[in-house]
Amino acid sequence: MILYPAIDIKDGKCVRLKQGDFDQVTVYGEDPVIMAGEWQKKGTRWLHVVDLDGARSGESPNLQIIRSIVENTGLKVQTGGGIRSMEAIKARIDAGVERVIIGTRAVNEPEFVAEAIAQFGAGRIVVGLDGHEEYASVAGWEEDSDKTILDLAVMFEKMGVKTIIYTDISRDGMLGGPNIVYTEKLINETNIDIIASGGIGSPLDLELLAEIGASGAILGKSLYEGRIDLKDALLRYDDN
């Protein structure tokens, strides 16, 4: 299992949202590049970086910050938020990121994912499936779709997708534990690497995710609030 410290960028700052609500923002750092350096010192090899402004608008005002994170740390970065075109994917790869996460457009236009894989390779493309209960949400979590996350995952597997990030929005930022039941369902009913996100709040949550075979876990508020010690968690659970 790979652990991914999360850096969510809004208005150029490192923040966390509560249940994906843009009106419930906590700022944890004025400089995301400095924050990335702090997680690097703890021993991480990966970062999960989300451009929240991009997720909401489809634009990418924080691309230069993401580039600076890569250049200043040398860490492997997977990033998403407002990825709606091939040009947007290429811009991030050109900025040095390892993997690009497609969310809203993947749900609305699944064929876009197939085109992205054909152009950039399956190793570069991650699909982000976020939802309330079993249904996927889009547009920075502000709109619900009529498609289930499992049905989408099965479809994307047939397209050649290797990695999916699954986030239960209702748990995000709440520290009450991830959706173990649905995460396990995705793991058992597909052959895709499933990265768990949303609600991870303790070492026990990481233990449970490891037991069900999650390929990764994204750590956000649990790190910023001191609920999980990253250095210790990496030693215990990270096999990257």
C-alpha positions in Angstrom: 0.0 0.0 0.0 1.3 3.5 -0.9 0.5 6.4 1.4 -0.2 9.8 -0.4 0.0 13.0 1.7 -2.6 15.3 0.2 -2.1 18.9 -0.7 -5.2 20.7 -1.8 -4.6 24.1 -3.3 -7.1 26.9 -3.2 -6.3 30.6 -3.9 -2.6 29.6 -3.8 -2.8 28.2 -0.3 -2.8 24.7 1.2 -6.3 24.0 2.5 -8.8 21.3 3.4 -12.5 21.3 2.8 -15.1 19.6 4.9 -17.2 17.1 2.9 -16.1 18.9 -0.3 -17.9 22.1 0.8 -16.1 25.2 -0.7 -17.7 27.3 2.1 -16.0 25.2 4.8 -12.3 25.8 4.2 -9.5 25.5 6.7 -6.1 26.9 5.7 -3.2 24.8 6.8 -0.4 26.6 5.0 0.3 29.7 3.0 2.8 28.0 0.7 2.0 24.5 -0.7 5.6 24.1 -1.8 6.8 24.5 1.7 4.2 22.0 2.9 5.3 19.5 0.3 8.8 19.8 1.6 7.6 19.0 5.1 6.0 15.8 4.0 9.2 15.0 2.0 11.2 15.3 5.3 8.9 12.7 6.8 9.9 10.2 4.2 7.1 10.2 1.6 7.9 9.4 -2.0 4.5 10.4 -3.4 2.1 13.4 -3.0 -1.5 13.8 -4.0 -2.1 17.3 -5.2 -5.5 18.7 -6.0 -6.2 22.0 -7.7 -9.5 22.9 -6.0 -9.9 26.1 -8.1 -9.4 24.0 -11.2 -11.9 21.3 -10.0 -14.6 24.0 -9.6 -13.9 26.0 -12.7 -12.2 23.7 -15.2 -9.3 26.1 -15.4 -5.9 25.7 -13.8 -4.7 28.8 -11.9 -2.3 26.7 -9.7 -0.3 24.9 -12.4 2.9 26.8 -11.6 2.6 25.9 -7.9 2.3 22.2 -8.9 5.4 22.6 -11.2 7.3 24.2 -8.3 6.4 21.3 -6.0 7.8 18.8 -8.4 10.9 20.9 -9.1 11.7 21.6 -5.5 11.0 18.2 -4.0 11.6 15.7 -6.8 8.7 13.7 -5.4 6.3 11.7 -7.5 3.1 13.7 -7.8 -0.4 12.6 -8.9 -2.6 15.6 -9.5 -6.1 16.4 -10.5 -8.7 19.2 -10.5 -10.1 20.7 -13.7 -8.6 18.1 -16.1 -11.0 18.5 -19.0 -8.8 18.3 -22.1 -5.8 16.5 -23.6 -3.9 19.9 -23.4 -4.6 20.0 -19.6 -3.1 16.5 -19.2 -0.1 17.3 -21.3 0.5 20.6 -19.4 0.7 18.6 -16.1 3.0 15.9 -17.5 5.2 18.6 -19.0 5.3 20.2 -15.5 6.8 16.9 -14.2 3.8 15.1 -12.6 3.8 11.3 -12.6 0.1 10.7 -13.0 -2.9 12.8 -13.9 -6.3 12.3 -12.3 -9.4 12.6 -14.5 -12.6 13.1 -12.6 -15.6 15.0 -13.9 -15.0 14.4 -17.6 -14.3 10.7 -16.9 -17.8 10.4 -15.6 -19.5 12.6 -18.1 -17.5 11.4 -21.2 -15.9 8.1 -20.5 -14.5 7.9 -24.0 -12.2 10.8 -23.0 -10.4 8.4 -20.7 -9.8 5.9 -23.5 -8.4 8.7 -25.6 -6.1 9.8 -22.8 -4.7 6.3 -22.3 -4.1 5.9 -26.0 -2.2 9.2 -26.0 -0.3 9.1 -22.7 -0.3 5.5 -21.6 -2.3 3.8 -18.8 0.5 4.4 -16.3 0.0 8.2 -16.6 -3.8 8.3 -16.2 -5.8 7.8 -13.0 -9.6 8.0 -12.8 -11.0 9.8 -9.7 -14.5 8.5 -8.7 -16.1 10.5 -5.9 -19.6 10.1 -4.6 -22.3 10.3 -2.1 -23.3 6.7 -1.2 -22.8 4.7 -4.5 -23.4 7.4 -7.0 -20.6 9.5 -8.6 -20.4 13.2 -8.2 -18.8 15.7 -10.5 -17.8 19.4 -10.9 -15.8 19.6 -7.7 -18.3 17.5 -5.9 -21.1 20.0 -6.4 -23.2 18.0 -8.8 -24.4 14.4 -8.6 -24.7 12.0 -11.6 -26.9 9.0 -12.2 -24.0 6.6 -12.6 -22.8 4.3 -9.9 -19.2 4.2 -8.9 -19.0 0.4 -9.3 -20.5 0.4 -12.8 -18.1 3.1 -13.8 -15.1 1.2 -12.3 -16.0 -1.9 -14.3 -16.3 0.1 -17.5 -13.0 1.8 -17.0 -11.3 -1.5 -16.3 -12.4 -2.7 -19.7 -10.8 0.5 -21.2 -7.4 -0.3 -19.6 -7.5 1.9 -16.5 -5.1 0.6 -13.9 -5.8 2.9 -11.0 -8.9 4.5 -9.5 -9.1 6.8 -6.5 -12.4 6.3 -4.7 -13.6 9.1 -2.3 -16.7 8.9 -0.2 -17.5 12.6 0.0 -19.7 12.3 3.0 -16.7 11.1 5.0 -14.1 13.5 3.6 -12.6 15.8 6.2 -14.6 14.1 9.0 -11.9 11.8 10.3 -14.5 9.1 11.1 -13.0 6.4 8.9 -13.2 5.6 5.2 -16.0 3.7 3.5 -14.4 0.3 4.0 -17.4 -1.7 2.7 -17.6 0.1 -0.6 -13.9 0.3 -1.0 -13.7 -3.5 -0.5 -16.5 -4.0 -3.0 -14.5 -2.1 -5.6 -11.4 -4.1 -4.9 -13.2 -7.5 -5.0 -15.3 -6.8 -8.1 -12.5 -5.3 -10.3 -8.9 -5.9 -11.0 -8.0 -2.3 -10.7 -5.7 -0.8 -8.0 -8.0 1.1 -5.7 -6.7 4.1 -3.7 -8.9 5.0 -0.8 -9.7 8.6 0.1 -12.1 10.4 2.5 -12.4 10.0 6.2 -9.1 8.3 7.0 -8.4 9.5 10.6 -6.3 6.9 12.5 -3.7 4.2 12.1 -6.6 1.7 12.6 -8.1 2.9 9.4 -4.9 2.3 7.6 -4.8 -1.2 9.1 -8.2 -2.0 7.8 -7.4 -0.7 4.3 -4.3 -2.8 4.2 -6.3 -5.8 5.3 -8.8 -5.5 2.4 -6.1 -5.0 -0.2 -6.3 -1.3 -0.9 -3.4 -0.2 -3.2 -3.1 3.2 -1.5 -4.5 5.7 0.9 -4.7 9.4 0.7 -4.0 11.2 3.9 -5.3 14.8 4.4 -6.8 16.2 7.5 -5.5 13.3 9.6 -1.9 14.5 8.9 -2.7 18.2 9.4 -4.5 17.6 12.6 -1.8 15.2 14.0 -4.1 12.1 14.1 -1.6 10.1 12.0 2.2 10.5 12.2 3.3 10.2 8.6 6.8 8.9 9.4 5.5 6.1 11.6 2.7 5.3 9.1 5.1 5.1 6.2 7.3 2.6 8.2 4.3 0.5 9.0 2.2 0.5 5.9 4.0 2.0 2.9 5.6 -0.6 0.6 6.6 1.7 -2.2 
